[in-house]
């Protein structure tokens, strides 16, 4: 029975039926659900997906359980046996066709992302563009990065050595709801290039985009058993993580969930990449290009409604320009429109209903403790969906909840600092360490400060651009995760490394083999003195 169900899911992906937006109907009443609405159809469970901006119902998706997950993994193992035998160039050609198909079907995927996430079209298009940049990099650089790499043999000149790279097997990718395309396609592309098969479990908040990814992949000729999607809730993801049939897990999401996944993978000695939360600081020194810094802070803090792990939400501004920064930010923010997709806004809705409550709780707590709201600070009730006004908060201290906890909403905190030392201390005063931002015209100071900030990634006089650069590894330190994706470091993370040594001369015996003699011992002694003394 499980096999029939899984195959029907695969057929539905191809036929575009599952989660179809045809025959949309309106969810009654405002607000929408916080949890999943489960629908029972015979013995099978489904869950409902709602457009967060309009509250239209987009479709229903299977709540995959143990038998279905197990069957998907068996199919992935079968796919791996064939896919891993392809040459690096053949895999590269497959990924190139996949990328070109994604561009060809760009309108479809943009439409899907906007419906499912409440994003603006611009944000969705940027997501597609970044994915294509990463895919092109992997397809071009992958064959070079994953081929055998010659290594030095040191003093052992009669030997040869190299490192070879081998696929791990079946990779389980668990992706989040804030960027359902880019945060799925990044690991998928790297895993496939390295020769693995992939089972993708998307967030239950955004299953439709992942189903569209699979549909486009199959159109491009990617075998169905090499890339599969299983939909469901956290229990489905847990089955993927705990299964002995997955050889590696790549998870992007909350730090709390990442810790649990890390614990399971540690117990099972299963390789894992964890890209987790952030609380990115932005330091604005007195010599910064203030207009650019303000614009960067607003785009970096409010795009995608602030639902970005590298979003700017702690802005520390030198006291001499603090008031001017607030003034410019207030004026510019007044011209930034929030709204529905067809209104061509700069900021759309939030995606996850529960998240709007988290943002509201943090802002309310800050107000009650004496913080000043420069702009926003409440839900936007002009629309039926999940909108929160873009918000600037000041007149608070680093111990406030809104400064300590991940907000993941359209909220920017702005506080003054006096000295460079204080700015660095404020930036590092967090359990997170994903992205950071330094703004100054002084190049020496920029590099000096950058080296003192504990973060996996850092931008100088810029916003988010590190994530767009495919040749830069991406990942966090502290509670922001472990491991890296992208660049040579990320691509090789999806492969096992094998060190290979070989003899070049074919002597009957090497000089340090049995039997030991005074002459051999003397030779080793003199050689050590000569070479290393």
N, C-alpha and C positions, 0 to 999 in steps of 0.2 A: 504493500500500500504506500509506503514512504517513497518508493521509487517512482510510482505513478504520480504522486503529488509533486515531487521535485521536477520531474520531466514536464509536468503541466506548467510549472512556474517558468521553466526555461522557454517553453513554447510561447507562453504569454508575453515574455520579454520580447521575443522576436516579432510577435504579432501586434505588439503595442497595446494589448488589452488590459494588462494588470495595472491598476492605478490610473486608468484612463481618465482624462479630464472631460470626456464627453458626458453630456447630461448633467452638468454641475447643478447642485441644488444648494440652497442657502442653509447654513446651520441656524436653527432658531435661537434668538436671544443673543445678547452681547457677551463678549468675554471668551467663550470657548473653554475647552477642558485643559486642566493641568496635566492629568495623566492620560493614558491611552484609553480610547473607547474600543473595547473588545467586542467583536461580532462573531457569534458561533454559527457556523454553517456545517451541519452534520457533526462529524467528529473533528472538523478542522476549525481552528481559530484564526481570525483576521483582525487587523486593527485599522482604524480610520485615520486618514490624513487630511488636515484642514489647511487652507491657505491662511497664513497668520495675518495678512493685511486686510483681506475681505471676508474671512470666515467661510468662504465657499468650500465645500467638501470636494477634494480632488480625487479620492478613490480609496480602496481598501487594499491591504497588503497582508500576505501570510505571516502569521506568528510562528516562525519555524521552530520546531522542537527537536528533541534528540535524534529521532530517526532520520529526519530531513537533513540535519547538520551532518550526521554520520555519512549519509549517502553522498552529499556534496563533497565531503572530504575524500571518500573513496574514488569518486569521479576525478577529483583534482589530482589524486595520486596517479591515476591512469594517464591523465593529461600530461603530468610532469614527466613521465617516462618517455614520451615522444618529444615534448617541447625541449627538454634538457639536452637532447641529442642534436638539436639544430646548432649550426655554427653561429658564432657571434654575429656574423654578417647577415645570416638569415633572420635571426631575431631582430636585428636592427631594421631590416626591410619590412618586417611585420609591423614594427612600431611606427615606421614612417607612414605606412598605409593607414594605420590607426589615427595618426595625427592628421593626415590629410582628410580622412573621413570626418573627424571631429570638426575641422574647419568647414567642410562642406555642409555639415549639419549644425552649424553654429547657432542658427536661429532657433532650432529645436531645443538645444541644450540651454540657451539663454532663457527661452520662454519657460522651460521647466524649472530652472533655478529661481526665476522671479516668482513664479506661482508658489513654489514650495517654501521659499525663504522670506518672501516679502521684500526682496532686495530691489534696488533701482536697476534699470537696464545697464547703466554704466558700471556698477559694481559687478554685475554678472559677466559683462563683456571683459572686464579686467581679469576676472577669474579665468575665463577661457584663454585669454592672451597669455597669462602666466603659465598655465598648463602647457600650452603649445611651445612656449620657450623652453620649459623644462624637458618636454618630450624630445624636442629637436636636439637639445644638448645631449641627452642620454643616447639617442640613436646614433649620433655622430661620434661621441667620445667613448661610449660604452665598449665598442670592440677594442679600442686601445687600452682602456683602463683595466679590462678583464682578461687580456691576453697574458701569457706567461711573462713574468718580469724578472730579468736577470739581476742577480745580487752578487755583491762582492764576497770573495772567499777569504779575505784577509791574508794572513801569512800562509794559508794552505793553497799555494799557487798550483798544485797539481790536481786540485779539485775544481768542479764547477757547481754552480748553485742557481736556483731560480725559485720563484713563488708562483704557484698556479692557483686559479680561482675556480671553485666548484659551486654549483647551486645547492642551496640548503634543502629544497624539497617543496613542501606545501607551506605557503606563507599565509597566515591569517591577518588580514588588514581590518582594523576596526576604526572607522572614520567618524568625525563629529558632524554636527548640524550647521555650524557657522559658515564653513566653506566646503560644501559637500562635493564639489568637483575637484578643486585643487588639492584638498587634503586626502582625497581618495586616489586621484590619478598620480600624485607624486610617488607614493609607495608602490602602486601597481606598476608603473612604468619601470622603476628601478628593479623591482622583483622579477618582472618578465625579462628584462634585459639580462639579468644575471642567470636566467635559465629556470626560474621557479614557476610553479603554478600558483594562482591566487584565489582565495575565497574571501570575498569582501562582505563584511557585515556593517552596513551603514547605521547611523543613528535612526531610531524609530521616528524621529522628528522629520527626517529628510530621506525617506526611502526612494522617492520618485526619481531623484537625480541619479542615484546609483543604478537603478533599473535602466535609465536612459544611457548611462555609460556602457553597460553591458550590451544593450541593443546596438549602439554605434560600433562597439568592438566587434560584434559578430558580423555586422555589415562589412567591416574592414577585413574580415577573414581570420580574426583571432579565434581559435578553437573554443567551443563552449566549455569544455572540461578544463581548459587552461585558465579561464577567468569566469568565476561564478559569483552570484550575489545571493546571500541569504538574508532575509528581512526578519525583524523581530525586536524584542526588547533586550534588557540587560541579561536576562537568563540565556538568550540565544548567544550573546557575546561570550558569556561564561563558558558555554559548551565548546565554543571555538578555542578559547584559551586553554581549557583543561584537557582537551582531547589529545591523546598520544599521537594522533594522526596529523597534527600541525607541527611543523619543524621550526617555526619562527612566528612571532607576533609583532606587528607594528601597530601601536595604539596612539591615537591623538585624541585628547580630551582633558577632563578635569584631573587635578592632582590627586584627589581622593580616590577616584577609580583607578588611576595609574598606579597608585601604591598597591592596591589589591591585585592588579594584574602582575605587577612586578614580584609580589610575594609568591604567587602561583608559579610564575615562570622560573623564579629562583629555586623553588622546591623541585620543579621538574627539570632543572638545568636546561631550560629552553631559551634560546636567544630572544631578546626583546628590545625594541626601540620604543621609548616613551617620550612623546612630545606633549608637554603638559601646560599648566597655566602660567600666567605672567602678570606682572604689575609694573609695566615699563616706566622708568623715569625719563624725563626730558629736562636737561639742564640748559638754561638760557643765560649766558654771561652778558655782561654790560656792553660788550663790543659786537654782539651778534647783529646780523641783518634782521631787525625786529619785525618788519613786515613779512619777510619770508618765514621767520620763526612762528609768528602768529598763524599764518596760513597753514604751515606744516602741522602745528599743534591741533588745529581744528580738523583738518583732513585726517590726520593720524589718530585723532581721538574719537571722531564721530562717524567716519565712513563705515559702512555696513552696520550702522547703529552701535558702533563701539564693540561689536561682537567679534573681536579679533584677539588672538592670544598675544600679539605684539602691539596692541593698541596703546596709545599714549594716554595714560590717565593720571599720572603724577607729574605735574609740570612745576619745576622749581626755577624761579626767575630772580635774577639779581635785584636787590632792593632798590637800586637806583633807577631801574627801568620797570619796576613792578606795576606801578599805576598806569604807565603808558601801555604796557602789555595788555592789561585788563581792558583799557579803553578801546584799543584796536580790536581786540577779540570780540568785545560786545558789539561794536559797529559791524564787523564782518559777519558775525553769527546772525545778525538781524536780516541779512540778505541770503541766508541759506535756507532753502525750502525743504520741508518735510512733507511727505505725502504718498499717494498711490502711484504705481508705476506709470500709468498713462499721463500723469500730471508732470512728468519729467522732473521729479524732485532730486535733490542731492542726497537726501536721507530717507530711507524707506522705513518699514516696520521692523519690530523685533521678530525673531523667528520662533522662539520657544516661550510659551505662555508663562511658565514658571519663572523665567529669567526677568520678566518685567516686574514681578513681585520682589525679587532679590534686589533689583536696582532701587525700587521704591522704598524698601525697608532701609537700605543703606543711606539714602538721601534723607529720609525722615529722621533717622538716628542722628545724622550730622546736624540737621536743623535744630533738633531738640537740645543738642549740646552746644549750640551757639554759632554754628557755621552760617555763612552768608551765601545766599543763592544769587548769583549775578544774572543768570538767565535760566529758564526752564524750571526743572524741579518737580514735575508732575506728569501724569499721563496726558497724552494728547487725545482728547475725547471728540475731536472733529471726525474721527473715523471709527468704524465698528471694530477694527482689528487691534493688534497689539502694538500700539505706538507710545513711545515715551519721548517727551520733549528733549531736544539737545540741551544739556545742562552744564553750567560752569559753577563750581563751588570754590569758595575761598574763606578766609578767616577761621580756619580750623588748624589742628595740629596733627602730626604724624601718627598719633595714637588712636585716631578715630577709626571706626570700622571701615569706613569708605576709603581709608588710606592703607589699611592692612589687608583686607580681603579682596579677592578678585571680583570686580564689579561686572564686567562683561556687558556693558550697556553704554549709551551715549552720554557719558559723564566725564568731565575733565576737572581735576582738582588742581588749583593753582596756589602755590605758596612762595613766599620770598626767602632768599638766603643772603648771607653777608659775605662769606669767604669761600674760596675754592675748596678748602678742607671741609667746611660745613656742607657744601653742595654734594661732595663725594659721599660723605657720611649719610646724608638724606637719601641719596640714590641707592645705596647699599642696604638701607634699613628696611629690608623685606626678605621674606623666605624665598622669594622668586628670583630668577636670574635668566630671563629669556632674551629680551631686547632692551636696549638703552639708546638714548639720543643725546648728543652733545652739540650745542650751538655756540660757536665763537668764530671770529675771524683770525684768531691767533692759532696757527697750525701747531706750534709747539705745545701750547696749552691743551689743545684738542687731543693730541696724542698722549700727553701726560695724564690727563683726566681719564681718557679711555682705558689706559692700562690699570687704573685704580678701581674701575667699576667691575663688579663681578656679574658678568652677563655672558651668555653664549654668543651674542651678536650685538653689534653696535653701529650706529649711523652717526656721521658727523655732518651737520648742516643738511640733513636729509631725513626722509621718513619712509619706512618700510622697504626701501630699495634693496636692502640686503636679501630679502626673500625673493626678489625678482632675479637676482644674480645666480644663475645655475652653477657657476664655478665656485660658489661659496657654500661650505657645509652649513646646515641649519640645525640648531638644537639648543637646549638649555643647560644651565648648571643649577645647583641647589635643588629646590623643589620644582623646578621647571622641566625636569626630565633627565633622561640618560640616552646616549647614542646620538647619531647624526643622520640626517637625510640630505640628499643632493650632493653635488660635486663628486670627486673621486672617493672621498671618505664615505659618503652616503651610499653610493652605488656598491662599493665593496662590502658594506655592512650587510648586504643581502646575499653574500657569498661566503663560503668557507674557504679559508686560506690554507694551502698546503705548501710547506717548505720542502724542496727537493734538492738533494745533493747527489753528485755523481763523480766517479773517478775518471780522470782524463788519460792516465798513462797505462793502466793495466799491469802494474808491477805485481810480482808474486806476493809481496808483503810490504805494508807500509812500515816506516822505520820505528814506530812506537808500538807495533804489535808484538805478541809473544814470539819467542821467549825474551824476557827481560835480561839484559846483560849490563855489566859495568860500562861498556862502550856506548850502548844506547842511552843509558842514564846520563853519562857524561855529555853526550850530544844534546840531549834535551836541556841540560843545565847550561851549557855554553850558548845555546840558541836563545834561551830565555834572557840571559845576561846581555847578549848582543842586541837583541831586538827590543827589549823593554826596559833595560837598565838605564 
